[in-house]
Amino acid sequence: MLTRKPRARRLRRVARMAGAIVLIAALFVATLNNEALYAVLGQVWRQAFFGVGLSPRDSAAMVSQVSGQVTNTARDAPAVLIYGALYVGTCLALLWLVLPAASQRRLALTFYGGATLLFVVLLGAGQLGSSVLLQLSSQLIHFIVSPLPVIGLVPLLRWYLPHKQPF
C-alpha cells in the first residue's frame, strides 16, 4: 500500500511535466507563427460571418480601427481577440500545471486579470485622444500576449510562495 502512493504521485508529476512541455511548445509555435495564425483566424472568422448570412463587405467592416491602433497593423478584430484569448488561456493552463499551490495560481490569475483590466482602461482613455496612452496600451497587450509573463511568474511565485512538495 505504501508503494502505491509515491508511484501515483510520481505519475501525476510526470503527467504535469509532459503537459507543461506540450504547452510550452504550443506557445513557442504560436509566438513564431503569429502572423499566419492571425490570417487563419481571420479567414475562419470571415467564413463564420458569411455562414451567418452576412456579406464579405460586412465582414470587411469588422476590421477594427482599434485593432490597427493597438497592433500597428489592420487585422480582423475578432481574430486578434481569439488569438489573444487562446494565447492567454494557454499561458494560464501552463501556470496551472507548474504552480502547485492554489495561492500561487490565484496570484497568477490576478496578475493576468489586472493586466487585462489596465489594458482596457488605457485603451479606453487613449480613445479619448491620447496617443501616448494608445501606445502604452499597445505595449501592454504585446507584453500580455507573449511568453514573458510566464517566464517571470513561474520562478517568482515558486520562490515567493514556496510549496512543500517539488514540482
C-alpha positions as a Markdown table, in Angstrom:
| # | Residue | x | y | z |
|---|---|---|---|---|
| 1 | Met | 0.0 | 0.0 | 0.0 |
| 2 | Leu | 2.8 | 2.4 | 0.8 |
| 3 | Thr | 4.4 | 1.9 | -2.7 |
| 4 | Arg | 1.2 | 3.0 | -4.5 |
| 5 | Lys | 1.1 | 6.5 | -3.1 |
| 6 | Pro | 4.6 | 7.6 | -4.2 |
| 7 | Arg | 4.0 | 5.8 | -7.6 |
| 8 | Ala | 0.8 | 7.7 | -8.1 |
| 9 | Arg | 2.4 | 11.0 | -7.1 |
| 10 | Arg | 5.3 | 10.3 | -9.5 |
| 11 | Leu | 2.9 | 9.5 | -12.3 |
| 12 | Arg | 1.0 | 12.8 | -11.7 |
| 13 | Arg | 4.3 | 14.7 | -11.6 |
| 14 | Val | 5.3 | 13.1 | -15.0 |
| 15 | Ala | 1.9 | 13.9 | -16.5 |
| 16 | Arg | 2.1 | 17.5 | -15.3 |
| 17 | Met | 5.6 | 17.9 | -16.8 |
| 18 | Ala | 4.6 | 16.3 | -20.1 |
| 19 | Gly | 1.6 | 18.7 | -20.2 |
| 20 | Ala | 3.8 | 21.6 | -19.4 |
| 21 | Ile | 6.2 | 20.7 | -22.2 |
| 22 | Val | 3.3 | 20.4 | -24.7 |
| 23 | Leu | 2.0 | 23.8 | -23.7 |
| 24 | Ile | 5.5 | 25.4 | -23.9 |
| 25 | Ala | 5.8 | 24.0 | -27.4 |
| 26 | Ala | 2.4 | 25.4 | -28.3 |
| 27 | Leu | 3.3 | 28.8 | -27.0 |
| 28 | Phe | 6.6 | 28.7 | -28.9 |
| 29 | Val | 5.0 | 27.8 | -32.2 |
| 30 | Ala | 2.2 | 30.4 | -31.7 |
| 31 | Thr | 4.8 | 33.1 | -31.0 |
| 32 | Leu | 6.9 | 32.3 | -34.0 |
| 33 | Asn | 3.9 | 32.0 | -36.3 |
| 34 | Asn | 1.5 | 34.6 | -35.0 |
| 35 | Glu | 1.0 | 36.3 | -38.4 |
| 36 | Ala | 0.0 | 33.1 | -40.0 |
| 37 | Leu | -2.3 | 32.3 | -37.1 |
| 38 | Tyr | -3.9 | 35.8 | -37.5 |
| 39 | Ala | -4.5 | 35.1 | -41.1 |
| 40 | Val | -6.1 | 31.7 | -40.4 |
| 41 | Leu | -8.2 | 33.0 | -37.6 |
| 42 | Gly | -9.3 | 36.0 | -39.8 |
| 43 | Gln | -10.3 | 33.5 | -42.5 |
| 44 | Val | -12.2 | 31.4 | -40.0 |
| 45 | Trp | -14.0 | 34.5 | -38.7 |
| 46 | Arg | -14.9 | 35.6 | -42.2 |
| 47 | Gln | -16.3 | 32.1 | -43.0 |
| 48 | Ala | -18.3 | 32.1 | -39.8 |
| 49 | Phe | -19.6 | 35.6 | -40.6 |
| 50 | Phe | -20.5 | 34.5 | -44.1 |
| 51 | Gly | -22.2 | 31.4 | -42.7 |
| 52 | Val | -24.5 | 33.5 | -40.6 |
| 53 | Gly | -25.7 | 35.2 | -43.8 |
| 54 | Leu | -23.7 | 38.4 | -43.9 |
| 55 | Ser | -21.8 | 39.5 | -46.9 |
| 56 | Pro | -18.0 | 39.7 | -47.2 |
| 57 | Arg | -18.4 | 43.5 | -47.4 |
| 58 | Asp | -19.9 | 43.4 | -43.9 |
| 59 | Ser | -17.0 | 41.3 | -42.8 |
| 60 | Ala | -14.5 | 43.9 | -44.1 |
| 61 | Ala | -16.3 | 46.4 | -41.9 |
| 62 | Met | -15.2 | 44.3 | -38.9 |
| 63 | Val | -11.6 | 45.3 | -39.4 |
| 64 | Ser | -11.4 | 47.5 | -36.4 |
| 65 | Gln | -9.7 | 50.8 | -36.2 |
| 66 | Val | -8.9 | 49.9 | -32.6 |
| 67 | Ser | -7.1 | 46.8 | -33.8 |
| 68 | Gly | -4.9 | 48.9 | -36.1 |
| 69 | Gln | -4.1 | 51.3 | -33.3 |
| 70 | Val | -3.2 | 48.6 | -30.8 |
| 71 | Thr | -1.3 | 46.2 | -33.1 |
| 72 | Asn | 0.0 | 48.7 | -35.6 |
| 73 | Thr | -1.4 | 46.7 | -38.4 |
| 74 | Ala | -5.0 | 46.3 | -39.6 |
| 75 | Arg | -6.3 | 42.9 | -38.6 |
| 76 | Asp | -9.7 | 41.5 | -38.1 |
| 77 | Ala | -10.6 | 42.5 | -34.5 |
| 78 | Pro | -12.2 | 39.1 | -33.8 |
| 79 | Ala | -9.1 | 37.3 | -35.0 |
| 80 | Val | -7.0 | 39.4 | -32.7 |
| 81 | Leu | -9.3 | 38.7 | -29.7 |
| 82 | Ile | -9.5 | 35.0 | -30.4 |
| 83 | Tyr | -5.7 | 34.7 | -30.7 |
| 84 | Gly | -5.2 | 36.7 | -27.5 |
| 85 | Ala | -7.8 | 34.6 | -25.6 |
| 86 | Leu | -6.2 | 31.3 | -26.8 |
| 87 | Tyr | -2.7 | 32.5 | -26.0 |
| 88 | Val | -3.6 | 33.8 | -22.5 |
| 89 | Gly | -5.6 | 30.6 | -21.9 |
| 90 | Thr | -2.6 | 28.5 | -22.8 |
| 91 | Cys | -0.4 | 30.6 | -20.5 |
| 92 | Leu | -2.8 | 30.2 | -17.6 |
| 93 | Ala | -3.1 | 26.4 | -18.3 |
| 94 | Leu | 0.7 | 26.2 | -18.2 |
| 95 | Leu | 0.8 | 28.2 | -15.0 |
| 96 | Trp | -1.8 | 25.9 | -13.5 |
| 97 | Leu | 0.4 | 22.9 | -14.3 |
| 98 | Val | 3.6 | 24.3 | -12.9 |
| 99 | Leu | 2.3 | 26.2 | -9.9 |
| 100 | Pro | 1.3 | 23.6 | -7.3 |
| 101 | Ala | -0.4 | 25.8 | -4.7 |
| 102 | Ala | -3.8 | 27.4 | -5.0 |
| 103 | Ser | -2.4 | 30.7 | -3.7 |
| 104 | Gln | 0.2 | 30.8 | -6.4 |
| 105 | Arg | -2.4 | 30.1 | -9.1 |
| 106 | Arg | -4.7 | 32.9 | -7.7 |
| 107 | Leu | -1.8 | 35.4 | -7.8 |
| 108 | Ala | -1.1 | 34.4 | -11.4 |
| 109 | Leu | -4.7 | 34.8 | -12.3 |
| 110 | Thr | -4.9 | 38.2 | -10.5 |
| 111 | Phe | -1.8 | 39.3 | -12.5 |
| 112 | Tyr | -3.4 | 38.5 | -15.8 |
| 113 | Gly | -6.7 | 39.9 | -14.8 |
| 114 | Gly | -5.1 | 43.1 | -13.6 |
| 115 | Ala | -3.0 | 43.5 | -16.7 |
| 116 | Thr | -6.1 | 43.0 | -18.9 |
| 117 | Leu | -8.1 | 45.5 | -16.9 |
| 118 | Leu | -5.3 | 48.0 | -17.2 |
| 119 | Phe | -5.1 | 47.4 | -20.9 |
| 120 | Val | -8.8 | 48.1 | -21.3 |
| 121 | Val | -8.6 | 51.3 | -19.2 |
| 122 | Leu | -5.6 | 52.6 | -21.2 |
| 123 | Leu | -7.2 | 51.7 | -24.5 |
| 124 | Gly | -10.4 | 53.5 | -23.4 |
| 125 | Ala | -8.6 | 56.6 | -22.2 |
| 126 | Gly | -6.5 | 56.5 | -25.4 |
| 127 | Gln | -9.6 | 56.6 | -27.5 |
| 128 | Leu | -10.4 | 59.9 | -25.9 |
| 129 | Gly | -7.5 | 61.4 | -27.7 |
| 130 | Ser | -4.2 | 60.5 | -26.1 |
| 131 | Ser | -1.8 | 58.8 | -28.5 |
| 132 | Val | 0.6 | 58.2 | -25.6 |
| 133 | Leu | -2.0 | 56.1 | -23.8 |
| 134 | Leu | -2.7 | 54.2 | -27.0 |
| 135 | Gln | 1.0 | 53.4 | -27.4 |
| 136 | Leu | 1.2 | 52.3 | -23.8 |
| 137 | Ser | -1.8 | 50.0 | -24.3 |
| 138 | Ser | -0.2 | 48.6 | -27.4 |
| 139 | Gln | 3.0 | 47.8 | -25.5 |
| 140 | Leu | 1.0 | 46.3 | -22.6 |
| 141 | Ile | -1.0 | 43.9 | -24.9 |
| 142 | His | 2.2 | 42.9 | -26.6 |
| 143 | Phe | 3.6 | 42.0 | -23.2 |
| 144 | Ile | 0.4 | 40.1 | -22.1 |
| 145 | Val | 0.3 | 38.1 | -25.3 |
| 146 | Ser | 4.0 | 36.9 | -25.0 |
| 147 | Pro | 5.8 | 34.3 | -23.0 |
| 148 | Leu | 7.4 | 36.9 | -20.8 |
| 149 | Pro | 4.8 | 36.9 | -18.0 |
| 150 | Val | 5.0 | 33.1 | -17.7 |
| 151 | Ile | 8.8 | 33.2 | -17.7 |
| 152 | Gly | 8.7 | 35.8 | -14.9 |
| 153 | Leu | 5.8 | 34.5 | -12.9 |
| 154 | Val | 6.9 | 30.8 | -12.5 |
| 155 | Pro | 10.1 | 31.4 | -10.7 |
| 156 | Leu | 8.8 | 34.5 | -8.8 |
| 157 | Leu | 5.7 | 32.7 | -7.5 |
| 158 | Arg | 7.5 | 29.5 | -6.7 |
| 159 | Trp | 10.1 | 31.4 | -4.8 |
| 160 | Tyr | 7.8 | 33.9 | -3.1 |
| 161 | Leu | 5.2 | 31.4 | -2.1 |
| 162 | Pro | 7.0 | 28.1 | -1.9 |
| 163 | His | 5.1 | 24.9 | -1.7 |
| 164 | Lys | 6.1 | 22.0 | 0.4 |
| 165 | Gln | 6.3 | 19.5 | -2.4 |
| 166 | Pro | 8.5 | 20.0 | -5.5 |
| 167 | Phe | 7.0 | 20.1 | -9.0 |
